[in-house]
Amino acid sequence: MILYETARLYLALRKLALPKDLLLYGRDEFEQLRDSEHHIVGRAQREGKVLHARA
């Protein structure tokens, strides 16, 4: 599922003339990493901003 979603998002964003990296994690994996001091998921949890939320 993650691989399909990654491909779908890359295709949707390919027209943007900006460099981009997509990091997708499943809920279980995110929950394991969210409190990590040294992992990007932990940093995103602490410092990140929601740009778009589901309605």
N, C-alpha and C positions, 0 to 999 in steps of 0.2 A: 504494500500500500504506500509506504514512504517513497519508494522509487517512482511509482506512478505519479504521486503528488509532486515530487521534485521536477519531473519532466513537464508536467502540466504548468507549473509555475514558471519554469525557465521559458517555455514557449509563450506564455502570456506576457512575460516581461522582456522578451528579446528585442522589441522595438525601442525600448528606452536606451538612449545613447549614454548610459552611465555604467560604470563598473559595478558589479554586484556579486555577492556571494549569498547563497541560500543554505541555511543550516536547518534541517528539519529533524525533529525528534518526536518519537511517540510519547504519549502521556506517561507511561511507566518509566521510560528512560529519563524524561524531563524531571519527574518527581525524584528519581535517584540522584540527579545531578544539581538540582536547584539550590541546594545549600552549600555546594562546593565553592571554596574560596578561590580556587585556581582554574576552574573550568569556565568556558564562555557562557554556558547556561547559567551558572551561578552569578556571574557578572551581569548578564542580561536581566536576571531576576532582581538583582539589587539596584541596577542603574538604568535599566531600559525604560523606554516609553512606548505605550500602546499607540500605534499609528492608525489602526483600524480594528474595530471589535465587531464581532457578530451581533446582529440585532436580536 
